[in-house]
Amino acid sequence: MDKPVIVIGIGEIGSVFARGVMRLGYPVVPVTREMDMTLVADDFPEPEMVVVAVAEKDLHSTLAQIPDAWCDRLVLLQNELLPRDWEPYDFENPTVISVWFEKKRGMDSKVVIASPAFGPNAGVLREALATLDIPVRELDSDESLLFELVLKNLYILTTNIAGLECGGNVRQLWLEHNDLACSVAGDVFDIQEYLTGKKLDRKFLIEGMLKAFDGDPEHGCMGRSAPARLERALAIADEAGLEVPTLRRIAAAQK
């Protein structure tokens, strides 16, 4: 375990991964936004893995700067992530994990459900996060990964965007504002089908979202990123020519 783990972005989530791999005995090399990744790669050309833990809005600018030496050992973990986000780059078989735990400043990690992971470093992630009592499920196919990524997008976008109108937690959203939740989810499905180019099993995905609701029923719907998520969703809908009437109504009410 003398190979280091590079962690790009040492925020709340990045720090969780750093702690986990350090508990396994790996040295950690943090990369902040002020650092030149090329210079770091010159010093550490063959790390065990490179965890990209930047915010969603910074993902593509970060991926565009990944040094060639690291292109075959990436770990991606952002929300709103889909294969189209990494496929344009020359990355070899990245490991992807759909993060289902929450980490805020001053609090321990809070698990909603087990986080699914797929790729060559999924086993290391499982072992590392297990040291912090965070469960990880290893997936066995690209199809399983796509399902899990869409499921997380459905959960995040539905709860955040519906929360702009109704507030509250996910249990209240489903029990007290079910029509709203279903309408927002329908618009989100339209966007996800456009982004993936696939017809999705909406019933199965809704069932998966409800399992996540049961995992943390008090989870608040509207995070601080909700307005930006709605704005991004509408930009994609405009690009695709999608109606998404509920999203547009909620956006109009926010003005």
Secondary structure, DSSP 4 states (H G I P E B T S, - for coil): --S-EEEE--SHHHHHHHHHHHHTT--EEEE-TTS-HHHHHHH-SS-SEEEE---GGGHHHHHTT--GGGTTSEEE--TT--HHHHTTS--SS-EEE---EE--TTS--EESSPEEEESTTHHHHHHHHHTTT--EEEP-SHHHHHHHHHHHHHHHHHHHHHHHHH-SBHHHHHHHSHHHHHHHHHHHHHHHHHHHTS---HHHHHHHHHHHHHH-TT-BS--TTHHHHHHHHHHHHHHHT---HHHHHHHHHH-
